[in-house]
Amino acid sequence: MSVGEIELEEFESLFGSLAVKKGFITSEEFVQALEKQVYEEIENGSLRPVASILQEVGCITSLQIDDIFETLMETK
């Protein structure tokens, strides 16, 4: 596992935790999105951001994603 992959996993985890904390999604929705992400990676050989998956299935809006990204950038 490369450093980039570790950073991506940490980012995905922070994104999901913050989305749940803000009440945008449930923890179950986050877990389902992660499962879909892994399945797609196995099937297609590419890793799609969990935010994209959550938006595609209607769990989160682009404005909520932007809000989470802004909060994550503020904490750095």
C-alpha positions in Angstrom: 0.0 0.0 0.0 1.5 3.4 -1.0 1.5 6.6 1.0 -1.1 8.0 -1.4 -3.5 5.2 -0.7 -3.1 5.6 3.0 -3.8 9.3 2.7 -6.9 8.6 0.5 -8.2 6.1 3.0 -7.7 8.6 5.8 -9.4 11.3 3.8 -12.4 9.1 3.0 -12.7 8.2 6.6 -12.6 11.9 7.7 -15.1 12.8 5.0 -17.5 10.1 6.1 -17.2 10.9 9.8 -17.8 14.6 9.2 -20.8 13.9 6.9 -22.3 11.8 9.6 -21.5 14.3 12.3 -23.1 17.1 10.3 -26.2 14.9 9.8 -25.9 14.8 6.0 -25.8 11.0 5.9 -26.2 8.1 8.3 -23.3 5.8 9.3 -25.1 3.0 7.4 -25.2 5.1 4.2 -21.5 5.7 4.6 -20.7 2.0 5.0 -22.9 1.1 2.0 -21.0 3.7 -0.1 -17.7 2.2 1.0 -18.9 -1.3 0.1 -20.0 0.0 -3.3 -16.6 1.7 -3.7 -14.7 -1.5 -3.0 -17.0 -3.5 -5.3 -16.5 -1.0 -8.2 -12.7 -1.1 -7.7 -12.7 -4.9 -8.0 -15.0 -4.9 -11.0 -13.5 -1.8 -12.9 -10.0 -1.5 -11.5 -10.6 2.1 -10.5 -11.4 3.8 -7.3 -14.2 6.4 -7.3 -14.5 8.9 -4.4 -17.0 8.0 -1.8 -18.5 11.5 -2.1 -19.3 10.8 -5.7 -21.0 7.5 -4.8 -23.1 9.2 -2.0 -24.1 11.9 -4.4 -25.0 9.5 -7.2 -27.4 7.5 -4.9 -29.0 10.7 -3.6 -27.6 10.6 0.0 -25.8 13.9 -0.2 -25.9 17.1 -2.3 -23.0 18.9 -4.0 -23.5 21.8 -1.6 -23.1 19.4 1.4 -20.0 17.9 -0.2 -18.6 21.4 -0.6 -19.4 22.2 3.0 -17.5 19.1 4.2 -14.5 19.9 2.0 -14.4 23.4 3.4 -14.5 22.1 6.9 -11.8 19.6 6.2 -9.6 22.3 4.7 -10.1 24.6 7.7 -8.8 21.9 10.0 -5.5 21.5 8.1 
